[in-house]
Amino acid sequence: MKVCKFGGTSVATAEQIKKVVDIVKSDDSRKIIVVSAPGKRFAEDEKVTDLLITLANVALNNKNVEAALENVVTRYRLIGEELGLDSTIAQVIEDDLRNRLATKSNDESLFMDTMKAAGEDNNAKLIAAYFNHVGILAQYACPKKAGLLVNERPERVQALPEGYAQLENLKNAEGIVVFPGFFGYTKSGTLRTFNRGGSDITGSIVAAAVRADLYENFTDVDSVFAANPKVVENPAAIGKMTYREMRELSYAGFSVFHDEALMPAFLRSVPVCIKNTNNPEAPGTMIVSERDYSAQPVIGIATDNGFSTLFVEKYLMNQEIGFGRRLLQILEDEGISFEHTPSGIDNMSVIIRNEYLTEDNRLKIIKRIEEELHADDVHFRETDYSMIVLVGEGMRHATGLTARAATAIARTGSNIEMINQGSSEVSLVFGVDKKDEDKILRELYTEFFQKVKVLA
């Protein structure tokens, strides 16, 4: 059995939805599909999720919602009409949206989740209706009834293991199951949405729950590439990679697949294949537990930016038991997570995403470190910092790889601000000035992939 997830561009229009149905029809093992909300139809278009956020904000500001509501309903109505469906489905969607609007309360966060989830939920209903319209038995699966359980607030939303047993029943359903991505329900019945890439997470959860033979994640590219094709011309396609490699690349900026989405599939050893809705015959990229890395130690290079460095220096820091824990506790108290912590004997740097920092909490953090840890020097530096990440299971066995990478960066005339390698040696991170990011990526790609066409 295969579980297939189709992203926003794959279900943005009637034409795209017809492709989805053709893909499912072409393989009898494709029994469960997870769908996103309709994405952009063209560059200047708005995603349905963005329209729903606008609608929710209008409601929260106690303004007339009719125009914003009609914008959402019209998108679904047009898709339904082009698919040959009658007006019933558009009315079902409008009624659903009005019911959601009626749940407005003082809890703006939960109300926003309820409204955003309408994108995936109603698209699943529409797509299930179209399957039946063309003579293919299908049913919409409500995540609440199916058993996709998530934790309660305030912790960030995650699926609960006890929900998997209920979700496993989906494999016994008659016909095609159309499951909405992006959200689940707490045991108390509260709807909560996953973070970015939520539909990828849902697809992985469902695939793991039913112990699928394969989880196919359909998007708008033929495969995962070794580097960003917007920066590197015609980068090599990756034929096979490991879960850990994909997670490292996703975390470091690859937008093809959300880094959290792999965990459910990984834990139950469900292989994942990234495929293209517009070119389903392309083999795509397989994500598996193990691969032969002898021919290509580096599988991909990712870049991410928007970082700052918290620099802390104190003489004999290494002899002060608990210093690092107390430093990170200060960040935890401020609700800030960290990315890397390169350190020396008497100094320690903490790499933090700028999105977590404000002028106020920067000053508060510095003051607390000075007063509580008695640091000799503490300050923030590099507020426009980029991370260049080389990823590959074979890097730990490749002699001189760090030297090759550093030499390549030196050829660009750029300065390396930080080098960090995890204990697993699957990734090697270079901190550089953001303005040098693209030229460094191109030079590193030339160094490690110039003559490589396909990575198998």
Secondary structure, DSSP 8 states (H G I E B T S, - for coil): -EEEEE-GGGGSSHHHHHHHHHHHHT-TTEEEEEE-----SSTT---HHHHHHHHHHHHHTT---HHHHHHHHHHHHHHHHHTT--THHHHHHHHHHHHHHTT--S-HHHHHHHHHTHHHHHHHHHHHHHHHHTT--EEE--HHHHT-BB--SSS---B-TTHHHHHGGGGGSSSEEEEE-SEEE-TT--EEE-STTHHHHHHHHHHHHTT-SEEEEEESSSSEESS-TTTSSS--EESEEEHHHHHHHHHTT--SS-GGGHHHHHHTT--EEEEETT-TTS--EEEES----SS-S--EEEEEEEEEEEEEE-TTGGGSTTHHHHHHHHHHHTT---SB--B-SSEEEEEEEGGG--HHHHHHHHHHHHHHH--SEEEEEEEEEEEEEEE-GGGGG-TTHHHHHHHHHHHTT----EEEE-TT-SEEEEEEEGGGHHHHHHHHHHHHHTT--EE-
